[in-house]
Amino acid sequence: VQLQSELGHAREELIHEAMHDPLTGVFNRRAILEALNKEIARSKRSGRVFSIGLVDLDHFKRVNDTYGHQTGDEVLRALVNTLNANLREY
């Protein structure tokens, strides 16, 4: 029973890793496309509209080139934290 529980936990971790960016913890491209396809289908079934947003950090390469990749990583994590704190979960 314990081994089965550990295998189930390991499987969940692998699924999470396969669908999330390791730096920021947000969905990766694969997971975004999967979620988008589900929402398009749901919108067609229900007749309701939905919206998506796209965020682009202008001149982000300059941050990495000037301050280093560690600072760039911190900027990305701070952006994700800010968005998560201010957007609805769904």
N, C-alpha and C positions, 0 to 999 in steps of 0.2 A: 504494500500500500504506500509506504514511504517512497519507494523508488518510482512508482507511478506518479506520485505527487511531484517529485523532483523533475521527472521528465516533462510533465505538464507545465511546470514553471519555466523550465528551459525552453520549451516550445514557444511559450508566450513571449519570453525575452527575445528569441530569434525573430518572431513576427514583428515585434516592436522595432528591433534593429533594422529589419528589412524595409520598414516603412517610415523611418524617422531619420532626420539629419543628425549625425552624432554631435555636431558642434552646438546647434541651437535647440534640438529636440523637437522641432516642428516637422510636419509631414515632408517627405521628400517628393521628387517628381512622380514616382510610381504611385504613391499614395494619393497625391493631389489629383492625378488623372483618374484614378479609381473613384474617388469621392465626387469628382466633377461629373463623371458619367452617371453615377447614381443620382445626383441632383438634377441632371438634365432629364433623366427618365422620370423622376418624381414630379418635375415641373410639367412635363408633357401629360402625365396621368392626371394631375390635379388641376391643370390649367392655370396654375399660379406662376408668377414670375419669380426669378431669383437673381441675385447679384453676386458678383465676385469682385475682388479688389486685387490690384497688383501694386507692389511697392518696389521702387527702384531707388537705390542710393546713388545720387549723382556724384561723380568724381570719387567713387569709393576706392579705386585703384590708387589714387593719390594718398589716401589715408594709409594704405598698406605700404606704399613706397616711402612715405615720409616718416611714419611712426612705427612701422613694422607690423608683421602679421599678427602678433599677439594682441596689439592694440586694435587691429582690424577685427579680430575675433571678438574682442570685448564690445566693440561697437555693434556688431551683428547680434550678440546676445542681449545687449541693452535694448536694441530695436525690438527684438522678439518679445522681451519682457514687457516693454511699453505697449506693444500691440495686444499681447495677451491680457494685460491689465485693463485695457480699454475697449476690447471687442467682446461681443457675445460669444460664448463657447461654440454654439452651433453655427 
